[in-house]
Amino acid sequence: RVMAVPDFSGEDGYRLWQRYDVIDAALPAATLKVVGHTETHNIIRDEFRRAFANRVGQSRGTLLVQKITPELQARFNLQADVTAQLGDEGFILKRHGNDILITAKTDIGLLYGSYHLLRLVFIQQPLDSLSVLQNPKIQRRLLNHWDDLDRHTERGYAGESIFDWHRLPLDKDQRYYDYARANASIGINGMVPINVNANALMLTPMYLQKVKALADIVRPYGIKMYLSIKFSSPQQLDGLDTSDPLDPQVQKWWKHKAAEIYQLIPDFGGFLVKANSEGQPGPGDYGRTHAEGANMLASALKPHGGVVFWRAFVYANNPAKERSLQAYDEFVPLDGKFMDNVILQVKNGPIDFQPREPFSPLFGATPETPLAMELQITQEYLGFSTHLAYLGTLFEEAMDADTHVKGPGSTVAKVVDGSLYNHKLTGIAGVANTGMQRNWTGHIFAQSNWYAFGRLAWDHTLSAKQIANEWIKQTLTVQPEAVRQVEAIMMPSREYVVEYMTPLGLHHLMDSGHHYGPGPWVDNLGRADWNPVYYHRADKQGIGLDRTASGTDAVSQYAPYWQQKFANPETTPKELLLWFHHLPWDYQLENGETLWNELVSYYYRGVDGVSDMQQRWQQVKPYIDANQFRQVEMALSIQQQEAQWWRDASVLYFQTISERPIPTGLPKPA
Ligand code: GCU
């Protein structure tokens, strides 16, 4: 068991939101009593020791961490109807006199309860009348790492992958433990350590030993291992003639493979599959459906309790069908055809993690099939790890979107937590932003996106603002005015990115391949639906993609409530206007401005937002660790330059088409 606390001079961000020693807080009870001796109990002891080494509180009470018993219920006045609500991962925190109880039905529940108490202490919540019961709202809360075996991370901006396959299984790097601690502290209970663009090698005996080593490390933290698989593995690894899911030899191969995995990792979570998408093999190669492919894997996993996360991110090069329509058209007809241990993993929007998208119409459209939501924590389209963009607000918007499929209140969150259609199997995945940089995520504020993902996966009713507040206090400062300023940086930060990259519903305007800078003019890629011009459709008359009945008719995939709203530009939410409509440059907006003028002023507004963040950051300097301060200050100066680059490139390009002047009062683009 490893528990060294890295001793850094100057905070470099390695300890994420677990910087216990620098925060002015003490445990309100003097004696810690953890009843039990599993590895998880030891982790709990270590965690409190790290947090309060020399700072026990004044009271004479006891902090008791123990699984629930009738005696405890009586001693802490816990009503039977309350304790009956405890789920397997849930916990109760209860104060009685000077004593505090953390209780649960399982070791992992105790761990989650301990982390929650620590959070309350370090965000300086009064604990006088502490009485908390929590269960996670979504069952499987996973990080998806898009990491390759050679430590390259696809869409990763924080250095090499943290998973060092070359040195595993014997080299059990301290980082793995610290990674597991961080995840457990926010309730993440599953991990896929390798890329959805999978490598079949992962399923060879040699690599499975390495996966087992990782699984053994993370297990006491409540984290289960899942693997991305290559659909063509039977051919690639063992020379079968086919990987056709209906072929008995292929089915047998997967059954044996599953048994081999469970031999090593008895609590293995299951497979994540990207099939027939962006060149990956899949059941379609053999004329089979996604359901036939998923079910073949599901039956191999079923005897062992495993599940299949089958990704719905599919789109073919189909000139007749606009890209945003395709996943829905592919999967809705398959509703009811999947085994009960299959869950479809759907990206929050219908295109691909853009700074803003409407919710995917698949949410709510498959009553018989559970859907997991895939969010992207790594900032592929939001400035990598040099732009400060707090995604708590994006995740909240995605969860709270109301599909209206069963009337008002049919939110995406209710689809995902299973309550809308009574699904037991529920899940959510975040594409991770971790890497070997000392601060894990490349930008200190990018840590908040990992944090926000975990917190919202646990409880989607938390607000982005509350999560930001928690994160700031645990990571940066508890000084009230500084907390307020940093909140004022974080809360609008994602909107600034939308404004200087893709305002008013524009999307997919980034340059090719890397997806970093602006490229709205690009129209020479091999596939039409990879070209930005496909999405903005700017011409002499106007701009935007007509997705109404007169255009691609994507609006027809939404519930009637939204069909009506989206059909008309006047009732389409302004922030999605050009997602659904192609409008004349002189189209009058509600505020009296022309579309062209408004578009340009949004681009300017985004850049001003970055200046505002810079100014606020200077004001908090006295309250922030010098090293953290400098890291963010430097990143903000990059962001300033690049926001301007996005603005000027986009405005100048669109101006060549609109042939209209920059609105008066705004400086000329450089
Ligand atoms: C995006 C991303 C790819 C990724 C893909 C996916 O297109 O750019 O790198 O593989 O999404 O989610 O599968």
Residues whose N, C-alpha, C, O or C-beta is under 5 A from the ligand:
A	BS01	GCU	E154 F313
